[in-house]
Each structure stands twice: as C-alpha cells, then as structure tokens.
C-alpha cells in the first residue's frame, strides 16, 4: 500500500482538536498536565488522558520513522495529534523529524510548544526532582534538549543557556541529556 493511501491505526473519534489556544494565558500548565510524587523527592509528569488514547498511533509513527519513511511518519504522527494536540511525545518526535529533514523553524515550533505546555509546572521545581530517566518525563526533556539545540543553531546563546540551566537544575544525575525519542 502506498504511503498516501495508508491509514493510521487507532481510534478516529471526532471532536475538537486541542492546541495552542488551550494553553493558559495565566502562566499555568495546559489542562490535563500535573505532577506525581514517586518517592525520594522525585516527580513524574502526568499527561492528559488523550495521550493514552493515541498511544497506538504514536508507536506506529515511530515505527514508520525508524523504517526510514519520515514523510509517512509525519503523517501518522500528525494524525496522532488529532483530539490530543498536547501530546509531548508526538511533538518531540515531530521536532526530531523536522530537524532531520532540515526544517529548523518547524522543529523549534514543536519543541517549543511541548516545553511551553508544562513550563509553569516545572520552572518552580528544585534541583533533581524531575528525573529524565522516568518515562513520563522523557518527552519533556527530549523537547527541551531539542529546543536548546535549535536556539544554539540560531545563535541564541542567551536563551539556550537559560534553558540549559533549567534543565541542569531539574534533571537528576542518572540520565545524560540527548537520549532522543524512543518511547
């Protein structure tokens, strides 16, 4: 079956698409995000319910991407954003694909959007509480690493340094930066 005729797996419920308009203008995280204490002072991001509903589509998109078909992977991942525009995993993956395809602006947009969705939750946290090795935190750190890389490529050292400082403060010593998307 040609990539154009291929339909993504998963549910196809209708409904309003979430997106930038859903982000709070009051400095709060987008609805559906939260933090879960898991012990030892560490926290893990809680994601909106719709992320689970679209997990099969996300996994299919990653599989297609790993199979060497980035355009088709983008199509499947964009489908995964329907009904769940606040999916950090999908935005981080689309950002990585955009970087691979040389679209710096699109990459920065996906990484930046994912970061902004939970920025208000994580900025006030103290050092080492948001372990990048925890599954729920991985897409946030993938997006943050991607955003930092984009800013450095664009010569925006100051903003990149500020984000790197935030990353260093939040992250535990157990997982090095730049692990990439592989959920």
C-alpha contacts under 8 A as a table, 3 or more apart, distances in Angstrom:
res1	aa1	res2	aa2	distance
1	X	5	X	6.46
1	X	6	X	6.31
2	X	5	X	5.41
2	X	6	X	6.29
3	X	6	X	5.18
3	X	72	X	5.91
4	X	72	X	7.73
7	X	76	X	7.87
8	X	57	X	6.36
8	X	60	X	7.55
8	X	76	X	5.55
8	X	79	X	7.14
9	X	56	X	6.86
9	X	57	X	5.71
9	X	60	X	7.44
10	X	54	X	6.72
10	X	56	X	5.91
10	X	57	X	5.69
11	X	53	X	7.69
11	X	54	X	7.51
13	X	83	X	7.78
14	X	83	X	7.38
15	X	83	X	6.28
16	X	83	X	6.24
17	X	81	X	7.90
17	X	82	X	5.62
17	X	83	X	4.65
17	X	84	X	6.54
17	X	85	X	6.38
18	X	21	X	7.40
18	X	22	X	6.21
18	X	82	X	7.62
18	X	83	X	6.16
18	X	84	X	5.82
18	X	85	X	4.70
18	X	86	X	6.71
19	X	22	X	5.56
19	X	23	X	7.36
19	X	84	X	7.89
19	X	85	X	4.86
19	X	86	X	6.30
20	X	23	X	5.50
20	X	113	X	7.77
21	X	24	X	7.91
22	X	30	X	6.50
22	X	31	X	7.58
23	X	28	X	7.96
23	X	29	X	6.90
23	X	30	X	4.73
23	X	31	X	7.50
23	X	117	X	6.64
24	X	27	X	6.24
24	X	28	X	5.68
24	X	29	X	6.51
24	X	30	X	5.85
25	X	28	X	7.32
27	X	120	X	5.85
28	X	118	X	7.99
28	X	120	X	5.26
28	X	121	X	7.16
29	X	33	X	6.54
29	X	116	X	7.77
29	X	117	X	5.56
29	X	118	X	4.92
29	X	119	X	6.61
29	X	120	X	5.31
29	X	121	X	6.02
30	X	33	X	6.24
30	X	86	X	7.93
30	X	117	X	5.42
30	X	118	X	6.80
31	X	48	X	7.44
32	X	46	X	7.63
32	X	47	X	6.08
32	X	48	X	4.22
32	X	49	X	7.16
33	X	45	X	7.01
33	X	46	X	5.37
33	X	47	X	4.93
33	X	48	X	5.75
33	X	118	X	7.02
34	X	45	X	5.84
34	X	46	X	4.80
34	X	47	X	6.86
34	X	121	X	7.27
35	X	43	X	6.11
35	X	44	X	5.60
35	X	45	X	4.69
35	X	46	X	5.38
35	X	121	X	7.75
36	X	43	X	5.42
36	X	44	X	5.19
36	X	45	X	6.29
36	X	46	X	6.44
37	X	41	X	7.00
37	X	42	X	6.06
37	X	43	X	4.59
37	X	44	X	6.55
38	X	41	X	7.32
38	X	42	X	5.83
38	X	43	X	5.77
38	X	44	X	6.93
39	X	42	X	5.69
39	X	43	X	7.63
41	X	129	X	6.08
42	X	128	X	7.24
42	X	129	X	4.33
42	X	130	X	5.91
42	X	131	X	6.75
43	X	129	X	5.60
43	X	130	X	5.28
43	X	131	X	7.24
44	X	130	X	6.27
44	X	131	X	7.40
44	X	134	X	6.80
44	X	136	X	5.79
44	X	137	X	5.88
45	X	136	X	5.29
45	X	137	X	5.62
46	X	136	X	6.72
47	X	51	X	6.73
47	X	87	X	7.79
47	X	136	X	7.53
48	X	51	X	5.80
48	X	52	X	7.96
48	X	86	X	7.64
48	X	87	X	7.77
49	X	52	X	5.76
49	X	53	X	6.87
50	X	53	X	4.85
50	X	54	X	6.36
50	X	83	X	7.15
50	X	84	X	5.51
50	X	87	X	7.99
51	X	54	X	5.31
51	X	55	X	6.13
51	X	84	X	6.47
51	X	86	X	7.99
51	X	87	X	5.78
52	X	55	X	5.07
53	X	56	X	7.65
54	X	57	X	5.41
54	X	58	X	6.36
54	X	80	X	5.66
54	X	81	X	7.89
54	X	84	X	7.53
55	X	58	X	4.99
55	X	59	X	6.14
55	X	80	X	7.87
56	X	59	X	5.17
56	X	60	X	6.15
57	X	60	X	5.05
57	X	61	X	6.17
57	X	76	X	6.64
57	X	77	X	6.80
57	X	79	X	7.49
57	X	80	X	5.41
58	X	61	X	5.11
58	X	62	X	6.32
58	X	76	X	7.48
58	X	77	X	5.88
58	X	80	X	5.99
58	X	89	X	7.76
58	X	90	X	6.47
59	X	62	X	5.12
59	X	63	X	6.15
59	X	183	X	7.85
60	X	63	X	5.02
60	X	64	X	6.18
60	X	73	X	7.95
60	X	76	X	7.24
61	X	64	X	5.14
61	X	65	X	6.11
61	X	72	X	7.82
61	X	73	X	4.64
61	X	74	X	7.06
61	X	75	X	7.93
61	X	76	X	5.13
61	X	77	X	5.29
62	X	65	X	4.97
62	X	66	X	6.09
62	X	73	X	6.70
62	X	93	X	7.69
62	X	182	X	7.76
63	X	66	X	5.13
63	X	67	X	6.12
63	X	73	X	7.91
64	X	67	X	4.87
64	X	68	X	6.71
64	X	69	X	5.80
64	X	70	X	7.22
64	X	72	X	6.93
64	X	73	X	5.24
65	X	68	X	5.35
65	X	69	X	5.16
65	X	70	X	4.94
65	X	72	X	7.54
65	X	73	X	5.00
65	X	74	X	7.98
66	X	69	X	7.32
69	X	72	X	5.56
69	X	73	X	6.10
70	X	73	X	4.85
70	X	74	X	6.06
70	X	97	X	6.54
71	X	74	X	5.16
71	X	75	X	6.47
72	X	75	X	5.02
72	X	76	X	6.34
73	X	76	X	5.13
73	X	77	X	6.02
74	X	77	X	5.04
74	X	78	X	5.91
74	X	94	X	6.51
74	X	97	X	7.51
75	X	78	X	5.19
75	X	79	X	6.30
76	X	79	X	5.09
76	X	80	X	6.39
77	X	80	X	4.84
77	X	81	X	6.57
77	X	90	X	6.18
77	X	94	X	7.16
78	X	81	X	5.11
78	X	82	X	6.97
78	X	90	X	7.89
79	X	82	X	5.36
80	X	83	X	7.77
80	X	84	X	7.07
80	X	90	X	7.28
81	X	84	X	4.86
81	X	85	X	4.60
81	X	86	X	7.43
81	X	87	X	6.76
81	X	90	X	7.07
82	X	85	X	6.16
84	X	87	X	5.98
86	X	114	X	7.30
86	X	117	X	7.20
87	X	90	X	5.50
87	X	91	X	6.39
87	X	114	X	7.64
88	X	91	X	5.17
88	X	92	X	6.03
88	X	114	X	5.27
88	X	139	X	5.51
88	X	140	X	6.48
88	X	143	X	7.69
89	X	92	X	5.27
89	X	93	X	6.21
89	X	139	X	4.98
89	X	140	X	7.91
89	X	181	X	7.67
89	X	183	X	7.78
90	X	93	X	5.11
90	X	94	X	6.03
91	X	94	X	5.07
91	X	95	X	6.00
91	X	110	X	5.05
91	X	111	X	6.41
91	X	113	X	7.63
91	X	114	X	6.11
91	X	143	X	7.58
92	X	95	X	5.05
92	X	96	X	6.29
92	X	110	X	6.50
92	X	111	X	5.79
92	X	114	X	7.05
92	X	139	X	6.11
92	X	140	X	7.82
92	X	142	X	6.11
92	X	143	X	4.99
92	X	146	X	7.75
92	X	181	X	7.06
93	X	96	X	5.10
93	X	97	X	6.21
93	X	181	X	6.16
94	X	97	X	5.06
94	X	98	X	6.04
94	X	107	X	7.08
94	X	110	X	6.62
95	X	98	X	5.07
95	X	99	X	6.25
95	X	106	X	6.83
95	X	107	X	4.00
95	X	108	X	6.79
95	X	109	X	7.52
95	X	110	X	5.11
95	X	111	X	5.74
95	X	143	X	7.64
95	X	146	X	7.32
96	X	99	X	5.09
96	X	100	X	6.27
96	X	107	X	6.57
96	X	146	X	7.35
96	X	181	X	7.99
97	X	100	X	5.03
97	X	101	X	6.17
97	X	107	X	7.64
98	X	101	X	5.00
98	X	102	X	6.14
98	X	103	X	5.03
98	X	104	X	6.75
98	X	106	X	6.12
98	X	107	X	5.00
99	X	102	X	5.01
99	X	103	X	5.56
99	X	104	X	5.74
99	X	107	X	5.62
100	X	103	X	7.64
103	X	106	X	5.56
103	X	107	X	6.21
104	X	107	X	5.06
104	X	108	X	6.09
104	X	150	X	6.78
105	X	108	X	5.21
105	X	109	X	6.18
106	X	109	X	4.96
106	X	110	X	6.32
107	X	110	X	5.34
107	X	111	X	6.16
107	X	146	X	7.79
107	X	147	X	7.96
107	X	150	X	7.57
108	X	111	X	5.15
108	X	112	X	5.66
108	X	146	X	7.40
108	X	147	X	5.73
108	X	150	X	5.95
108	X	151	X	7.91
109	X	112	X	5.15
109	X	113	X	5.92
110	X	113	X	5.22
110	X	114	X	6.24
110	X	143	X	7.77
111	X	114	X	5.29
111	X	115	X	6.23
111	X	143	X	4.53
111	X	144	X	6.59
111	X	146	X	6.01
111	X	147	X	5.27
112	X	115	X	5.08
112	X	116	X	6.07
112	X	143	X	7.14
112	X	144	X	7.60
112	X	147	X	6.00
113	X	116	X	5.13
113	X	117	X	6.28
114	X	117	X	5.34
114	X	118	X	7.31
114	X	140	X	6.83
114	X	143	X	6.22
115	X	118	X	5.92
115	X	119	X	5.84
115	X	140	X	6.34
115	X	143	X	6.22
115	X	144	X	6.09
116	X	119	X	4.92
116	X	120	X	7.70
117	X	120	X	7.85
118	X	121	X	5.34
118	X	122	X	6.50
119	X	122	X	5.38
119	X	123	X	5.90
120	X	123	X	5.82
120	X	124	X	7.40
121	X	124	X	6.89
121	X	125	X	7.62
122	X	125	X	5.36
122	X	170	X	7.82
123	X	166	X	7.14
125	X	129	X	6.96
125	X	170	X	6.89
126	X	129	X	6.27
126	X	169	X	6.82
126	X	170	X	6.38
127	X	168	X	7.77
127	X	169	X	4.47
127	X	170	X	4.74
127	X	171	X	6.85
127	X	172	X	7.58
128	X	131	X	6.55
128	X	169	X	6.26
128	X	170	X	4.75
128	X	171	X	4.76
128	X	172	X	4.30
128	X	173	X	7.51
129	X	170	X	5.75
129	X	171	X	6.65
129	X	172	X	6.82
130	X	137	X	6.91
130	X	170	X	5.35
130	X	171	X	5.49
130	X	172	X	6.87
131	X	134	X	5.76
131	X	137	X	6.77
131	X	170	X	7.36
131	X	171	X	5.19
131	X	172	X	5.10
131	X	174	X	7.67
131	X	175	X	7.55
132	X	135	X	7.71
132	X	137	X	5.45
132	X	138	X	5.36
132	X	141	X	6.17
132	X	171	X	6.00
132	X	172	X	7.02
132	X	175	X	6.04
133	X	137	X	7.12
133	X	138	X	6.46
133	X	174	X	7.16
133	X	175	X	5.59
134	X	137	X	5.42
134	X	138	X	6.28
135	X	138	X	5.33
135	X	139	X	7.95
135	X	183	X	7.46
136	X	139	X	7.11
137	X	140	X	5.48
137	X	141	X	6.49
138	X	141	X	5.25
138	X	142	X	6.01
138	X	181	X	7.86
139	X	142	X	4.88
139	X	143	X	6.00
139	X	181	X	7.14
140	X	143	X	5.19
140	X	144	X	6.06
141	X	144	X	4.84
141	X	145	X	5.90
141	X	167	X	7.69
141	X	177	X	7.70
142	X	145	X	5.20
142	X	146	X	6.11
142	X	178	X	6.63
142	X	179	X	7.16
142	X	180	X	5.84
142	X	181	X	6.58
143	X	146	X	5.01
143	X	147	X	6.04
144	X	147	X	5.07
144	X	148	X	6.15
144	X	163	X	7.48
144	X	167	X	7.52
145	X	148	X	5.14
145	X	149	X	6.21
145	X	177	X	6.91
145	X	178	X	6.12
146	X	149	X	5.07
146	X	150	X	6.15
147	X	150	X	5.06
147	X	151	X	6.18
147	X	160	X	7.83
148	X	151	X	5.21
148	X	152	X	6.21
148	X	160	X	4.95
148	X	161	X	7.83
148	X	163	X	6.54
148	X	164	X	6.83
149	X	152	X	5.15
149	X	153	X	6.20
149	X	160	X	7.62
150	X	153	X	5.13
150	X	154	X	6.26
151	X	154	X	5.03
151	X	155	X	6.29
151	X	156	X	4.98
151	X	157	X	6.80
151	X	159	X	7.14
151	X	160	X	5.58
152	X	155	X	5.07
152	X	156	X	5.44
152	X	157	X	5.58
152	X	160	X	6.10
153	X	156	X	7.51
156	X	159	X	5.87
156	X	160	X	6.19
157	X	160	X	5.02
157	X	161	X	5.85
158	X	161	X	5.12
158	X	162	X	6.29
159	X	162	X	5.08
159	X	163	X	6.29
160	X	163	X	5.18
160	X	164	X	6.06
161	X	164	X	4.94
161	X	165	X	6.09
162	X	165	X	5.09
162	X	166	X	6.35
163	X	166	X	4.99
163	X	167	X	6.12
164	X	167	X	4.94
164	X	168	X	6.04
165	X	168	X	5.09
165	X	169	X	6.11
166	X	169	X	5.13
166	X	170	X	6.21
167	X	170	X	5.27
167	X	171	X	5.91
168	X	171	X	5.44
168	X	172	X	7.96
171	X	175	X	7.82
172	X	175	X	6.79
173	X	176	X	7.25
176	X	179	X	6.96
